[in-house]
Amino acid sequence: MAYPEVKFVVRYPAGQGSWRYEPVDIPHPGGAFMPLEHLPAAGDLVFLWDRSGPLPGGPNFKVVARAWTWSGYGSVNWPYGKAEAQSGPVVDIIVEPSAGAYSDEAPICAEPDCTAMWVDRAWLIRHPDDQEHVEEHEHRIYVSDPTKR
């Protein structure tokens, strides 16, 4: 079975309700399209980098659409007499910049100026350069307000 051949395309607002679409040049040996077995669905978040470097608005992107194209029976890719096409369908995956899955994460400690982090079920204390202004406090894991859920 041939995998779908995928091309990621970033859409950017171009004003007056129109869009500018820019293909992502992901380095791989497959040429213009990258074969993928598991495709992200609309609404999924993906992390993308271009061969030339970081993408504007990236690396977090949200899939907004998928456009599929299949070979027709009797075409060069699916000759008459063959049971299936020689390669999978072509899929354009349209993405747009996104803040990411953890963008609105609450502070880890209830104290607003705390520099501690809760890592592997233990407090990791990051000491600032100016130790005189560090107030001692008991580290408490942040608990969200149940009325705001």
N, C-alpha and C positions, 0 to 999 in steps of 0.2 A: 504494500500500500504506500502510495506517495503522500507525503505530508503537504499541507498547504504552504504555498510560497508567499511570505509576508513582506509587506513594505509598510513601515511606520511613517505617518505623515502628521506633522504638527500644524494645527490651525491656530492662527493669530488674528485678533480683531483688526480689521482694516478700515473701520469707520463706516457710518451710515448703514449698519446692519450687514456689511459684507465681510468676507474672510479672506485671509492670505494663507495658502497651504504650502508648507515647505517639507519635502521628504527628508527623512533622517538617514544619513549615510553610516550605517552600522558596519564596522569591519567584520567580514566573514568570507569564507571561500565560495559562497553561493552566487556571487554576482549581484544583480540589482535586487533580488528578492531572497529573503532568508527563510529556509524551511523550518517550520515549527510544528511540533506535535500538539502542544497545548496552547491554544490561543486565548488571550485575555478577552473577556466579554465587555460589553458596554457597561460603564460604571467602575470597572476594575482600575486600580492604580498601577502604573508601571514606571520603572526608572530607566531613562534612556540617555545615552551619550552618543555624540556624533564622532565620526572619524577625525574631524578637525578640532574637536574640543567640546566644552560645555555648550549646551543649547540654551538660547534665551528662554527664561522662565522655568528651566529644568533644575535638577534632573527628575523631579516628580511630575508625572503627567497622568491625566485621567482619560480613559478610553471613552470617546463619545459616539463612535460608530464603527461598523465594519462593513466593507463593500466587497462582495465576493464575485469572482468571475470564473466560470467553468469552461473547459474546452468542449467544443461541439464534436459529436461523433462524425468522423470523416475529415477532421481537421489534421494539420501537421502533427499536433500533439496527441491526437487520438485517431489513428488511421483506421479505415474500414477493416473489419476482421479481427481487431484486437478487443479483448475483454474489458480493458480499462485504459484510461489515459496514461501516457508515459510519465507525466508529472501531475502533482496535485493542483487544486484550484489556486488562483492568485487572490490574495486578500489584502486590501488596503485597510490598515487600522488607523483611524483618525483619532488623534489625541489632542488635548489642550493642557496648558500649564495648570498645575494643581498645587495646593499647599502641602499635600501629603497626608498620610493617615494619622500621624501624631502631632499635627500642627497646633491643636488647642489643648495640649497636655497641661494639667494643673501642676503647680509647684509640688515638689516631693516632700517638703517640710512645711509645716504650718507657719513657721516664722518667716516673714517676708524677706529678710536680709540674709537668710541662712545660705551658706555655700556648700553644705553637706549634701551627699548623694546617697541614696539607698541602693547598694549594689550587692547582689548575691546574698540577700537577707542580712546585710551588715551595713553600718554607717561608714562611709568613706568621707573623711573630713578634708576639705581643700582649704588650707590656711592662706588668707590674703597676706600680702607683703606687710601691711600695717596691722600688726597684732594688737596694738593698744586699743583699737576701736572695735574689737571683736567682743560681743556680749555673749557670755555663757548662757546657754539655755538647754533644756531637755529636748532632744530631737523627737518630733512627733510626726508620724506619717500623716500626710494630708488626707483628710476625709471630706468628701464633697458634701455640700449642704443638701439633705434629702428633699427639701422643698424646691430645689432647682433642677431636679431630675426629670 
